[in-house]
Amino acid sequence: MANSETFKKSDLKNLTSRIFSKILYKTNFSSKKGNQKLLSIDLLKSDVQKDLLAISALRTEEIFTKLLEKKDPNSIMQKKGKIFFLQCLKKSCEDFLAKQYGYKVKINTDTLKKSLYTKNLLKDVELIFQVPFYILVDPKSSVFRLIYYPVYNFASESFIEALIDNIVLEISNCVVYFSIVKFASVYAFRQTLYRSKFLSLRNFERFKNNLSWKLITKSYVQRPVDLYNNRYEIYIMRTNGIFCRVIYANRSREISSLENFPLLTLTVVEIRDFIINRLDETIYFLSKGFRFTLTTVFGQVIGLVWRGIIEGLKK
């Protein structure tokens, strides 16, 4: 039994190492954009972007690997998943800033949690961070079947890799957004990290405002609609760029947690669906009645006129 458990842990470590090796390789091609979605990391120079993605990948791998060594990793992740995610986010941010400036920077966790991007991620921390770990441990786990079955029968290695891609990209985007808000006034920061077109304060502010607007609409509009439609939007890395993909995910449990404006959004969607369905039925009923009128009343009139013409010709 012990040998079997050791073998399983060894296999898991090999799988984890293989997946993260692929992800680290793909960070070299991160500067290529495969979609039109606005990402925080679009702000960064290519080499800086690669560094940040690599740091996020390494920090995520570190946490996952340490957890795999525990006796009951799923239980620990379930209890402390949010804490682990914030640790990963905090360390990624500190490592990134230290690499760019050459000295250690301490980030306050409470301050990090107040960031708009962090708040958005914490709403879905289970799906973003915890579920990929459960699936890594057991590709046919009950958690996987609850969320992704029947569209996906089991979690293939490429599927797990895509979910971890999303973790790395979301953490990186979050780090950049936090940096934008906290260090935007420091011009040297923009000189060191940002692409040349964002050295202009006007272009930078426009980018920041667009990004903030995207986060607000995602929180209050897109997320409730995605929950209602059982959709899950993830970012994935490929050697030809970064792409956005929409996959199926059963998120009905999360609908009950909606309140205030997100709940209003869901109500508006339901009312719209109801009105559109009734409108379709009304149009169908009217068109059917119109068709009946044409084929009966007008048909009979035309028939009488035609018979009259025939009778006139006979005379």
N, C-alpha and C positions, 0 to 999 in steps of 0.2 A: 504493500500500500504506500509506504514511504517513498519507494523507488518510483512508483507511478506518479505520485504527487510531485516529486523532484523533476521527473521527466516533463510533466505538464508545465511546470514553472519555467523550465529550460526552453520549452517550445514557445511559451508566451514571450519570454525575453527575446528570443530570436526573431519572432514575428514583430515585436515592438521595435527592435533595433532595425529590422529591414524596412519597415514602414517609415520610420523617422529618417533613415538614410536617404530614401527616395524623396522625402519632403525637403530635406536639406539640399539635395541636388537641384530640386525645382526652384528653390529660392534664387538661384543664379539667373533665372529667366523672368523674375518677377516684374521687371520694368516694362515688359510687353503687356499691353492692355487688350484683353480678348472680349471686352464688353463695354457698354456705355454707362454702366453704373458708376456713380461718384463714390470714390473710396478716399479715406483719410490719407492713406499712404501715397496717393497720387501727388501729394504736396512735396514729397521727398525726392532728393537726387537719387539716381539709380543705385549707386554704391551704398548710400545710406539706407535705402529701402531694403536692399539685400541683407545688410547687417541686422536691421531690425527683425526681419522675418526669420533669419537664422537664430537670433537670440530667443525669439518667441518659441520657435520649434524646440530648441535645446531645453528651455525651461519647462515646457510641457512634457517633453520626454523624461526629464529628471523626476518630475512629480509622478508620472505614470509608472516609471521603473521602480521608484521607491515603494509605491503602493503595491505593486505586483509581488514584492518580497514579503508582504504582510500575510498573516494567516487567513484572514477573511477580508480581502481588499474591497469587494463590492459593498460590504456592510459599512466599512470605514468611509468609502466614497459617498455612500448614501447619507451618512450622518454629517460629514464635514466637507461635502462637495463644494459648497459656496465658499468656505474658508480656503480650500485648496486653490480654487479659481482665483480668488483675490490675491493669494500669495503669488501665484504664477504671474498675474497681471502686474503686481507691485515689483517683483524681482525683474521682470522683463523691462519695465519702465526704468528702474534704477540701473540695470546693466546697460541699457541703450544710452542713457544720458551720460553714464560714466565713460563709455567707449568714445563718445563724441567729444567730451570735455576733459578726459584724462584724470578725473578725480571723482570720488564717490558722492553720489547724490542720494539723500534719504527722502523717500516719499511717504507722506502720512496716509495711512490706509483710509481714514475717515474722509480726507480730502479727495482721495481717488474715488471713493464711493459716491461722492456728490456730483461727479462728472456726468453729464447727460448721456454720454456713450456707455459708461459703466452701468448706469441705471437701466438702460435698455437691455444690456447683456444679462444683468442679474435677473431680469424677468424670465429669461429663458435659459438660465444657467444649467438646469437639468438636461434639457435637450442639447444644448451646445457643448457642455463639458462632461457631465456625468454619464449620459447614455453612451457616448462613444467608448468610454472606458469599460462599461458593463459589456458592451458588444465585443470589445477587444478580448476580454476574459472569456466570454462564451458567445460565439457568433449566432447561436440558436437559442439564446436566453429568452425567458418569458417577457422581459422588457422589450427586446427587439420585436417579438411577435405582437405585442400589445400596440406598438407604435407604427411599425412598418409593414406588417403582414396585412393583407395578402399580396400587395403589389410586389414586395420583396420577400422571398421565402427564407433566405438566410443572409447573413452579412459576409459577403466575399471580402477578400483582402483589399481589393480596389475600393469597395464601398466604405470600409473602415478608414482607409487612407483619405478618401474624400471628406469624411466627417472630421478627421484630424486636421486636414488642410484648412477647413473652415475655422477650427479653434485657433490655429496659428494666425490666420488672416484677421479674424475678429479681435484677437488680443493686440495685434500690431496696429490695426485701425484705432483701437481704443487708446493705446499709448500715444499715438500721434495726436488724436483729438485732445487728450489731456494736456499734452505739451503745447498745443496751439492756444488753449485757454490760459494756461499758467505762465507761459513764456513768450506770448505774442508781442509784448512790448519791447522785448530785447532784440535789437536789430542784428546783433552778432549771431544770435540763434538762427535767424532767418538766413543770414549769409552762409552759415556752416551747413545747414541741413536742407534748405528748400531749393527747389528748382528755380532757375533764373527768372522765369516769368512771374514768380511769386515774390520777388524782391520788392516789387511795387506794392506799396501799402494798399492801394485800391484793389489790385488783383487778389491780394492776400485776404482782405476783408470780404471781398465778394465770394471767394472760395469758402471761407469760414462760415459766412451767412448761409450759403447754399447747403453746406454740410449740416449745419444746425437745423435748417428747415427740413432736410431729409430725415433727420433723426426724430424730429417732432411728428412729422406725418407718419413715419413708420410706427411710432409708439401709439398714436391715437387713431390711425386709420388703417394702415397696411397690416399691422399685427392682428387686430381683431378680425379683419377680413380673411387673413391667412388661417387663423384658428377655425373660423367658420367653414372654410373650404378644405380643411385638412391639408394645407400646403406648408412646406418648409423651404425657405430660401437659403441656400448655402453658397459660399464662395470656395472655388477649387483652384488649385494651381496645376498648370500643365507646362510642358516645355515650350509651348507656343503662347503662353500668357496666362492671365488670371481671368476666370470666367465665373458667371453667376448661373446657378442651376436651381430649378424648382423641383422638389421631389415630394412624394406623398408622405404624410406623417399624421397619424391619428392624434389630434390635439384637443379632442372634445372635453377632456378633464380640465383643461386650462380655461375653457370658456366661463366656467362657474366663478373664476377668480376675477373676471372683468368687472369694472365699476366705473362710474362717472362717464367721462367722454368716450372711452373705448366701448363701453356698454351702449352708449347712445349711437355710436357708429354701427354697431351690430343691429340695433333696433331699426335704424334707417335702412340698412340693407334688407332686412326682413320685410319692412313695409314696401320698399321698392319692388322686391320680388313678388309680393302679394298683389300690388297694383298692376304690375306688368302682366302677371298671369290672368288677372281679371280683365285687363284691357285686351289681351289676346283672345280671351273667350268672347268678349263683346264684339270685337271685330269679326271673329269667325261667325258668330250668330247673325250679325248684320249682313255679312257677305252671303251667308247661306240663304237668308230671307230675300235678299236682292236677287240672287240667282233663281230662287223659286218663283219670284214675281216675273222675272224675264221669261222663264220657261213655261209658265202657265198662262198668266194674264195676257202678256204680249204675244205669246205663242198662239193663243186662241184667237186674238185679234187679227194677227197676220194670216191665220188659217181661214177666218171668215172673209177677209179681203180677197185672199187668193181664190176662194170658192166663188165669190162674187164675180171676179174677173173671168173665171172659167165659164160661169153661167152666161155672162154677157157675150162671150165669144160664141157660145152655142146658138144664141139668137141670131 
